[in-house]
Amino acid sequence: MRAFNPPDWSAAREELRDALATASWPDALIHDAELALCELYVNAWRHGGSPAPTVVVVLNPDRTLRVSVADDSPTLPEPRTCADPYELSGRGLHLVRSLTHRFGTDPRKHGGKVVWFELEAAA
């Protein structure tokens, strides 16, 4: 049976926010990163079937942030086309694409996938 509420992602969001604030990233980019993380996390739970998706946050010395969210589904996500502007879902990957500098998907060796995005502080 599947839970009706997504798992709590607040710890991942707090770690992301703290790492970027400590590195003196602009507030606008911190908010973009939080929103992109939320979209990938909820997608991994809703569409990837992971009760608690795995999140990895890497802040490189060149001030590039890479956030990865892993789930158990081998199905690679594809941005959907929403014909109805009032549709309640289907825009998440478009949002991630517009908020970040790069995003993509990598299959995992032993099943599932990792969906990731990158942001650059200097861009």
C-alpha positions as CSV (number, residue, x, y, z in Angstrom):
1,M,0.0,0.0,0.0
2,R,1.2,3.5,-0.8
3,A,1.2,6.4,1.6
4,F,-0.9,9.3,0.7
5,N,1.5,11.9,1.9
6,P,5.0,12.3,0.5
7,P,7.9,11.6,2.9
8,D,9.4,14.5,4.8
9,W,12.0,16.2,2.7
10,S,12.7,19.0,5.2
11,A,16.1,17.6,6.3
12,A,17.3,17.5,2.7
13,R,16.1,21.0,2.2
14,E,17.7,22.3,5.4
15,E,21.1,20.7,4.5
16,L,20.9,22.3,1.0
17,R,19.9,25.7,2.4
18,D,22.6,25.6,5.1
19,A,25.4,24.5,2.6
20,L,24.5,27.3,0.2
21,A,24.1,30.0,2.8
22,T,27.4,29.1,4.4
23,A,29.0,29.4,0.9
24,S,27.4,32.9,0.6
25,W,25.1,32.0,-2.3
26,P,22.5,34.6,-3.3
27,D,19.1,34.1,-1.7
28,A,17.4,33.8,-5.2
29,L,19.6,30.9,-6.2
30,I,19.1,29.2,-2.8
31,H,15.3,29.4,-3.4
32,D,15.7,28.1,-6.9
33,A,17.7,25.1,-5.6
34,E,15.1,24.4,-2.9
35,L,12.3,24.4,-5.4
36,A,14.1,22.2,-7.9
37,L,15.0,19.8,-5.1
38,C,11.3,19.7,-4.0
39,E,10.2,18.9,-7.6
40,L,12.7,16.0,-8.0
41,Y,12.0,14.6,-4.6
42,V,8.2,14.5,-5.0
43,N,8.6,13.1,-8.5
44,A,10.8,10.3,-7.1
45,W,8.2,9.5,-4.5
46,R,5.2,9.8,-6.7
47,H,6.4,8.4,-10.0
48,G,9.5,6.5,-9.0
49,G,7.9,4.5,-6.2
50,S,10.5,5.3,-3.6
51,P,9.0,5.7,-0.1
52,A,12.1,7.8,0.9
53,P,14.1,9.0,-2.1
54,T,17.9,9.4,-1.6
55,V,19.3,12.9,-2.0
56,V,22.9,13.8,-2.5
57,V,24.1,17.4,-2.4
58,V,27.6,18.3,-3.7
59,L,28.9,21.8,-3.6
60,N,32.1,21.9,-5.7
61,P,35.0,24.3,-5.2
62,D,34.2,26.0,-8.5
63,R,30.8,27.1,-6.9
64,T,28.8,24.6,-8.9
65,L,26.0,22.8,-7.0
66,R,24.9,19.3,-8.0
67,V,21.8,17.8,-6.4
68,S,20.9,14.2,-7.2
69,V,17.7,12.4,-6.3
70,A,17.6,8.6,-6.7
71,D,14.6,6.3,-6.9
72,D,13.9,2.7,-7.7
73,S,12.1,3.0,-11.0
74,P,14.1,2.4,-14.2
75,T,11.6,4.6,-16.2
76,L,13.3,7.8,-17.3
77,P,11.3,10.9,-16.8
78,E,10.1,13.0,-19.7
79,P,8.7,16.5,-19.5
80,R,5.0,16.4,-20.4
81,T,3.1,18.7,-22.6
82,C,0.1,20.2,-20.7
83,A,-2.7,21.1,-23.0
84,D,-4.8,22.4,-20.2
85,P,-3.3,25.4,-18.4
86,Y,-5.3,24.5,-15.3
87,E,-3.9,21.0,-15.0
88,L,-2.6,20.4,-11.5
89,S,0.5,18.4,-12.4
90,G,2.9,17.9,-15.3
91,R,5.0,21.0,-15.1
92,G,7.7,19.8,-12.6
93,L,10.5,19.0,-15.0
94,H,9.8,22.1,-17.0
95,L,10.2,24.1,-13.8
96,V,13.4,22.3,-12.9
97,R,14.8,23.0,-16.4
98,S,13.9,26.7,-16.1
99,L,15.4,27.1,-12.6
100,T,18.7,25.3,-13.1
101,H,21.6,25.5,-15.5
102,R,21.6,21.8,-16.3
103,F,19.5,18.8,-15.5
104,G,19.4,15.2,-16.6
105,T,18.9,11.5,-15.7
106,D,21.3,8.6,-15.2
107,P,20.3,5.0,-14.9
108,R,21.7,3.2,-11.8
109,K,23.7,0.1,-12.3
110,H,21.5,-2.1,-10.1
111,G,18.2,-0.6,-11.1
112,G,16.4,2.7,-10.7
113,K,17.7,6.0,-11.8
114,V,19.2,9.3,-10.5
115,V,17.7,12.6,-11.6
116,W,20.0,15.5,-11.1
117,F,20.4,19.3,-11.6
118,E,23.3,21.7,-11.5
119,L,23.4,25.4,-10.5
120,E,26.3,27.7,-10.8
121,A,26.7,30.6,-8.3
122,A,28.7,32.7,-10.8
123,A,26.5,32.2,-13.8
